Amino acid sequence: MRRLAIATAVAALMATPAFAGKVFVSNERGNTITVVDSETWEVLAEFPGGNRPRGITVSPDGSKLYVCASDDDLVRVFDTETYEQLHTLPSGPDPELFVLHPSGNPLYIANEDDNLVTVTDVETHTILAEIPVGVEPEGMAISPDGKYVVNTSETTNMAHFIDTGSYEIVQNTLVDQRPRFAQYTADGSLLFVSAEIGGTVSVIDPATGDILHKITFEVPGIAPELLQPVGVRITSDGKKVFVALGPSNRVALVNGETFEVEEYLLVGQRVWQLAFDAAEEYLYTTNGNSNDISIIDVAAGKVVKSVQVGQQPWGVVVTPD
């Protein structure tokens, strides 16, 4: 029995990833990646991330970190434990945001300067397709079943639905001015698209492309033009939607069923992107002008901590537990 207990304990330890519980922040102006411990909220490291790192994500197993090095015109891939660069991936010019297929391959990349979405195989390091989209593509989202990828074009003001099998655009939805981010609900039934200049978030039925609702924002004492929706994150149960409101220094907490704003949370300056931890216990925000991240207790709906990171933090991702 004692041998069995020891073997079970060792197996459990071996099954626990050493890289769990890290928050990675891309610092656009500092050209670095800051690493924060998700339990202690202490800064663990800061390492070079290429020129103008923006979009950032991790592989499904948490072992690889992908970074859009926008001014290098490529994606840099790092080991999440050692922070060493493993290799680079072709991305097309000026990669800004991207999304991984749920299987971990391929990577769908928005190329802002060339009006393309580039599809890159992360195993063979080759480009599979270049898909023409609207002007200034930025936001990227993928349906939970991996069948459709959505790109938002900032100047065309559209959400483009792309079939991941054929690489063809199958649907376009006109949204408000300067769409920056797109996010599906976990069940794939809704798509949320933020419009930075329009000041709204469109709630779209992906099956039809119809806009079901538009979320608007109003904060006493804050000029409407400062309420600029950018990053969006939705809890897996669909009940809470968090929206980063840029230079207003607020994150809106929206009821995912009524689409009404329930609270505005004061965070750092120019809040941009958002990321949950694996348990959705905390939400991390990047605040570009105050060079910090804010940490929000999701259940309580309260900001509990700010942590200084690098220069002009832009993107954020948390490794899975």
C-alpha positions as CSV (number, residue, x, y, z in Angstrom):
1,M,0.0,0.0,0.0
2,R,2.8,2.4,0.9
3,R,4.5,1.8,-2.5
4,L,1.2,2.5,-4.2
5,A,0.7,5.7,-2.3
6,I,4.2,6.9,-3.1
7,A,3.7,6.0,-6.8
8,T,0.4,7.9,-6.9
9,A,1.9,11.0,-5.3
10,V,4.8,11.0,-7.7
11,A,2.5,10.6,-10.7
12,A,0.4,13.5,-9.4
13,L,3.5,15.7,-9.2
14,M,4.6,14.7,-12.6
15,A,1.2,15.5,-14.1
16,T,1.3,19.1,-12.6
17,P,2.8,21.5,-15.2
18,A,5.8,23.4,-13.9
19,F,4.7,26.4,-15.9
20,A,1.3,26.8,-14.4
21,G,0.1,30.1,-12.9
22,K,2.1,32.7,-14.9
23,V,0.7,35.9,-16.3
24,F,2.6,37.1,-19.4
25,V,2.3,40.8,-20.4
26,S,3.5,42.3,-23.7
27,N,5.0,45.8,-23.3
28,E,4.6,47.6,-26.6
29,R,7.0,50.4,-26.0
30,G,9.5,48.6,-23.8
31,N,9.9,45.7,-26.3
32,T,9.7,43.2,-23.4
33,I,7.5,40.6,-21.9
34,T,6.8,40.8,-18.1
35,V,6.1,37.6,-16.2
36,V,3.9,37.8,-13.1
37,D,3.2,35.0,-10.6
38,S,-0.6,34.5,-10.6
39,E,-0.6,33.4,-6.9
40,T,1.7,35.9,-5.3
41,W,1.3,38.7,-8.0
42,E,5.1,39.2,-7.8
43,V,7.0,40.0,-10.9
44,L,9.1,36.9,-11.8
45,A,11.0,38.1,-14.8
46,E,11.2,40.4,-17.8
47,F,12.7,39.4,-21.1
48,P,13.0,40.7,-24.7
49,G,9.9,40.2,-26.8
50,G,11.0,41.6,-30.1
51,N,10.1,45.0,-31.6
52,R,6.7,46.3,-30.6
53,P,5.2,43.2,-29.0
54,R,1.4,43.3,-29.0
55,G,-0.8,40.3,-29.4
56,I,0.1,37.4,-27.1
57,T,-1.3,33.9,-26.4
58,V,-0.2,30.5,-25.2
59,S,-0.5,27.0,-26.6
60,P,-3.3,24.8,-25.1
61,D,-0.8,22.9,-22.9
62,G,0.8,26.2,-21.7
63,S,4.3,25.3,-22.8
64,K,4.7,27.8,-25.6
65,L,4.2,31.6,-25.6
66,Y,3.3,33.2,-29.0
67,V,4.0,37.0,-29.4
68,C,3.2,39.2,-32.3
69,A,6.4,41.2,-32.8
70,S,4.7,43.8,-35.0
71,D,7.7,45.8,-36.1
72,D,9.7,42.6,-36.8
73,D,6.9,41.3,-39.1
74,L,6.9,37.9,-37.4
75,V,5.6,35.9,-34.5
76,R,8.1,35.0,-31.8
77,V,7.7,31.7,-29.9
78,F,9.1,31.3,-26.4
79,D,9.3,28.6,-23.8
80,T,7.0,29.5,-20.9
81,E,9.4,28.0,-18.3
82,T,12.8,29.2,-19.4
83,Y,11.7,32.3,-21.4
84,E,14.1,31.3,-24.2
85,Q,13.0,32.0,-27.8
86,L,12.4,28.6,-29.5
87,H,11.9,29.9,-33.0
88,T,9.9,32.4,-35.1
89,L,6.9,32.0,-37.3
90,P,6.0,33.8,-40.6
91,S,3.1,36.1,-40.0
92,G,2.8,38.5,-42.8
93,P,3.5,42.3,-42.3
94,D,2.6,44.1,-39.0
95,P,0.9,41.3,-37.1
96,E,-1.2,42.8,-34.3
97,L,-3.7,40.3,-32.9
98,F,-4.1,36.6,-33.5
99,V,-6.0,33.5,-32.3
100,L,-5.0,29.8,-32.1
101,H,-7.3,27.1,-33.4
102,P,-8.7,25.2,-30.3
103,S,-6.5,22.2,-31.3
104,G,-3.4,24.5,-31.0
105,N,-2.7,24.7,-34.7
106,P,-2.9,26.7,-36.9
107,L,-2.5,30.4,-35.9
108,Y,-4.8,33.0,-37.5
109,I,-3.0,36.4,-37.6
110,A,-4.4,39.9,-38.5
111,N,-2.0,41.8,-40.7
112,E,-3.0,45.5,-40.2
113,D,-1.0,47.0,-43.1
114,D,-1.8,44.5,-45.8
115,N,-5.6,43.9,-45.2
116,L,-4.9,40.2,-44.8
117,V,-5.5,37.4,-42.3
118,T,-2.5,35.0,-42.5
119,V,-2.9,31.4,-41.5
120,T,0.3,29.9,-40.2
121,D,1.0,26.2,-39.3
122,V,2.8,26.3,-36.0
123,E,4.4,22.9,-36.5
124,T,5.8,23.2,-40.0
125,H,6.4,27.0,-39.7
126,T,4.8,27.6,-43.0
127,I,2.0,29.9,-44.3
128,L,-1.1,27.9,-45.2
129,A,-3.2,30.8,-46.6
130,E,-3.5,34.6,-46.9
131,I,-7.1,35.7,-46.8
132,P,-8.1,39.2,-48.0
133,V,-10.3,41.0,-45.6
134,G,-11.3,44.7,-44.9
135,V,-9.1,47.7,-44.3
136,E,-6.9,47.6,-41.1
137,P,-7.7,44.1,-39.8
138,E,-7.2,43.8,-36.0
139,G,-9.6,41.7,-33.8
140,M,-9.5,37.9,-34.1
141,A,-11.8,35.3,-32.6
142,I,-12.5,31.7,-33.3
143,S,-15.6,29.7,-32.7
144,P,-15.4,27.0,-30.0
145,D,-15.8,24.3,-32.6
146,G,-13.0,25.8,-34.7
147,K,-15.1,26.0,-37.8
148,Y,-15.1,29.8,-38.1
149,V,-12.6,32.5,-37.4
150,V,-13.8,36.1,-37.2
151,N,-11.7,39.2,-38.1
152,T,-12.7,42.8,-37.4
153,S,-11.5,45.5,-39.9
154,E,-11.1,48.9,-38.2
155,T,-11.7,51.1,-41.3
156,T,-14.2,48.9,-43.1
157,N,-16.2,48.6,-39.8
158,M,-17.0,44.9,-40.3
159,A,-16.8,41.6,-38.7
160,H,-15.7,39.0,-41.3
161,F,-16.7,35.4,-40.7
162,I,-14.2,33.1,-42.4
163,D,-14.7,29.3,-42.9
164,T,-11.5,27.7,-41.5
165,G,-11.8,24.8,-44.0
166,S,-12.1,26.8,-47.2
167,Y,-10.5,30.0,-46.0
168,E,-13.4,31.9,-47.6
169,I,-15.4,34.7,-46.1
170,V,-18.9,33.4,-45.7
171,Q,-20.5,36.4,-43.9
172,N,-19.9,40.0,-43.2
173,T,-21.6,42.1,-40.4
174,L,-21.4,45.9,-40.4
175,V,-20.7,47.2,-36.9
176,D,-19.9,50.6,-35.4
177,Q,-16.8,52.6,-36.1
178,R,-13.3,51.1,-35.5
179,P,-14.0,47.6,-34.3
180,R,-11.1,46.4,-32.2
181,F,-11.8,43.0,-30.6
182,A,-14.1,40.0,-31.0
183,Q,-15.0,37.3,-28.6
184,Y,-17.3,34.3,-28.7
185,T,-19.3,33.0,-25.8
186,A,-18.0,29.6,-24.6
187,D,-21.0,27.8,-26.2
188,G,-20.6,29.7,-29.5
189,S,-24.1,31.1,-29.5
190,L,-23.1,34.8,-29.4
191,L,-20.2,37.0,-30.7
192,F,-19.3,40.3,-29.0
193,V,-17.5,42.9,-31.1
194,S,-16.2,46.1,-29.6
195,A,-16.2,49.4,-31.5
196,E,-13.6,51.8,-30.1
197,I,-14.8,55.0,-31.8
198,G,-18.4,54.0,-32.1
199,G,-18.4,53.5,-28.3
200,T,-20.5,50.3,-28.4
201,V,-20.2,46.5,-28.2
202,S,-22.3,44.7,-30.8
203,V,-23.9,41.3,-29.7
204,I,-24.1,39.2,-32.9
205,D,-25.9,36.0,-33.7
206,P,-23.1,34.1,-35.5
207,A,-25.6,31.8,-37.2
208,T,-27.2,34.7,-39.1
209,G,-24.8,37.6,-38.7
210,D,-27.6,39.7,-37.2
211,I,-26.9,42.2,-34.5
212,L,-29.1,41.3,-31.6
213,H,-28.2,44.1,-29.2
214,K,-25.8,47.0,-28.8
215,I,-24.2,47.7,-25.4
216,T,-23.6,51.4,-24.7
217,F,-21.7,53.0,-21.9
218,E,-22.1,56.1,-19.7
219,V,-20.0,57.2,-16.8
220,P,-20.9,60.4,-14.9
221,G,-18.1,63.0,-15.3
222,I,-16.4,61.1,-18.2
223,A,-16.7,62.5,-21.7
224,P,-18.5,60.1,-24.1
225,E,-15.5,60.2,-26.5
226,L,-13.3,58.7,-23.8
227,L,-15.5,55.6,-23.4
228,Q,-13.7,53.6,-26.0
229,P,-14.4,49.8,-25.9
230,V,-11.4,47.6,-26.8
231,G,-10.8,44.3,-25.0
232,V,-13.7,42.0,-24.2
233,R,-13.8,38.8,-22.0
234,I,-16.8,36.7,-21.1
235,T,-17.0,34.1,-18.3
236,S,-17.5,30.6,-19.5
237,D,-21.1,30.5,-18.1
238,G,-21.9,33.6,-20.2
239,K,-23.2,35.5,-17.2
240,K,-20.5,38.2,-16.9
241,V,-18.9,40.3,-19.8
242,F,-16.0,42.6,-19.0
243,V,-15.2,45.4,-21.5
244,A,-12.0,47.5,-21.3
245,L,-12.9,51.2,-22.0
246,G,-9.5,52.6,-23.0
247,P,-8.8,56.2,-21.9
248,S,-11.7,56.4,-19.5
249,N,-9.6,54.1,-17.2
250,R,-12.7,51.9,-16.6
251,V,-13.7,48.3,-17.1
252,A,-17.4,47.8,-17.6
253,L,-19.0,44.8,-15.9
254,V,-22.0,43.8,-18.1
255,N,-24.7,41.3,-17.4
256,G,-24.3,38.6,-20.1
257,E,-28.1,37.9,-20.0
258,T,-29.6,41.3,-20.0
259,F,-26.7,43.1,-21.6
260,E,-27.0,45.9,-19.1
261,V,-23.9,47.5,-17.5
262,E,-23.9,46.7,-13.8
263,E,-20.7,48.4,-12.7
264,Y,-17.7,50.5,-13.9
265,L,-14.5,49.4,-12.3
266,L,-11.7,52.0,-12.0
267,V,-8.4,50.6,-13.1
268,G,-5.1,52.0,-14.5
269,Q,-4.7,54.5,-17.3
270,R,-5.7,53.5,-20.9
271,V,-6.9,50.0,-20.2
272,W,-6.6,47.9,-23.3
273,Q,-6.7,44.1,-23.2
274,L,-8.0,41.6,-20.7
275,A,-7.4,38.0,-19.7
276,F,-8.9,35.5,-17.1
277,D,-6.9,33.0,-15.2
278,A,-7.8,29.4,-15.8
279,A,-10.3,29.3,-13.0
280,E,-11.8,32.6,-13.9
281,E,-11.2,33.7,-10.4
282,Y,-9.3,36.9,-11.5
283,L,-9.2,39.1,-14.5
284,Y,-6.0,40.9,-15.5
285,T,-6.1,44.2,-17.4
286,T,-3.2,46.0,-19.2
287,N,-3.0,49.7,-18.6
288,G,-0.8,51.3,-21.2
289,N,-0.2,54.7,-19.8
290,S,0.3,53.8,-16.2
291,N,2.6,50.9,-17.0
292,D,0.8,48.5,-14.8
293,I,-1.8,45.7,-14.7
294,S,-4.9,45.8,-12.6
295,I,-6.3,42.6,-11.0
296,I,-10.0,42.2,-10.7
297,D,-11.8,39.7,-8.4
298,V,-14.4,38.3,-10.8
299,A,-16.9,37.0,-8.2
300,A,-16.7,40.2,-6.1
301,G,-16.5,42.5,-9.1
302,K,-13.8,44.6,-7.4
303,V,-10.2,45.7,-8.3
304,V,-7.9,44.1,-5.7
305,K,-4.4,44.9,-6.8
306,S,-2.2,46.7,-9.3
307,V,1.3,45.5,-10.4
308,Q,3.9,47.6,-12.2
309,V,5.1,45.9,-15.4
310,G,7.1,47.3,-18.4
311,Q,6.6,50.2,-20.7
312,Q,3.1,50.5,-22.3
313,P,1.7,47.1,-21.5
314,W,-0.6,46.0,-24.4
315,G,-1.5,42.3,-24.3
316,V,-1.9,39.8,-21.5
317,V,-2.4,36.0,-21.3
318,V,-2.3,33.5,-18.4
319,T,-1.0,29.9,-18.6
320,P,-3.5,27.2,-17.9
321,D,-3.3,25.5,-14.4
